[in-house]
Amino acid sequence: MSDLDATTPRVFIARHGETEWTKNGRYTGITELELTADGVKQVTGTARQLVGPGRLIDPARIAKVWVSPRRRTQQTFQLLLSAGGDSGLEEDKVTLTEDIAEWDYGIYEGLQAGEIRSLRRERRLDESRDWHIWSDGCEGGESVPSASKRLDRLIQQIRTIQQPHMDGSKPADVVLVAHGLILRAFVKRWLKYPLDTPLPMMLSPGAIGILSYRNRDIDEPAFFIGMALP
């Protein structure tokens, strides 16, 4: 069976557009920031190309949308689903949830990676190796088990929606509108990998990623490394 089957339910992961802290490489968790002008262009450009009737993300095929409660993700959601006019997406299909909010960076909020590592060395936390969020979490913020637990909870909800329709009998696509780090963490948990599993990934601001299942099997979660557009 072909891996490429558009009738198999998919999960589209959408990262919010650029903010001022995105440009500066600052870890942004709970801080509320608006999209920059370029961030708005990133999202609307993606939406024009990929969202709408007969396009990759067709509102008629969406069963559920989960959005991080942060302002930048809500703004991204509105731009993403409204670029082509009225999306026709029912309000009850959209849920704001902390389960897909960005990682809580605790005292590292607003810092760059180099600043975090310097701070930890000053506090004698990393004398034998450098800090890595996937294994160490954040001081005063979220632990690795906590992030994994909430993502697993969301994944279970998604699979409950999609499992009855693995044969394509009913459209059951899902959209997540969230943040760069937590979406990469979501991909790891989707594939059933521990968060500290090495899996280098990139997801640009305003970009869309695609997850699904091999062989229409709920127990074979996978991701697309490339997909032909409708």
Number of C-alpha atoms within 10 A of each C-alpha: 7 7 13 15 16 16 17 25 29 27 22 20 24 28 27 32 30 24 22 13 17 18 11 11 13 17 21 23 21 17 13 12 17 18 22 17 11 14 22 21 16 22 28 23 17 18 24 16 14 19 21 22 14 13 14 18 25 18 22 16 19 20 21 21 21 23 23 22 20 22 16 24 27 18 17 28 25 12 23 27 22 18 18 16 9 10 16 13 18 12 9 9 12 16 14 16 14 16 22 23 25 24 28 22 21 16 12 22 19 19 18 15 16 10 13 20 18 14 15 17 16 11 10 10 13 15 11 8 8 14 20 14 17 18 14 13 20 21 13 12 16 17 19 19 14 13 23 18 13 16 24 17 11 17 16 13 11 22 16 12 17 23 16 13 19 21 15 15 10 15 20 23 26 24 24 23 27 29 27 24 20 21 23 20 24 23 22 20 20 21 16 13 14 16 20 14 11 10 12 6 11 11 16 14 20 25 18 20 21 17 19 26 22 19 18 21 13 19 12 13 19 19 16 14 8 9 11 7 11 9
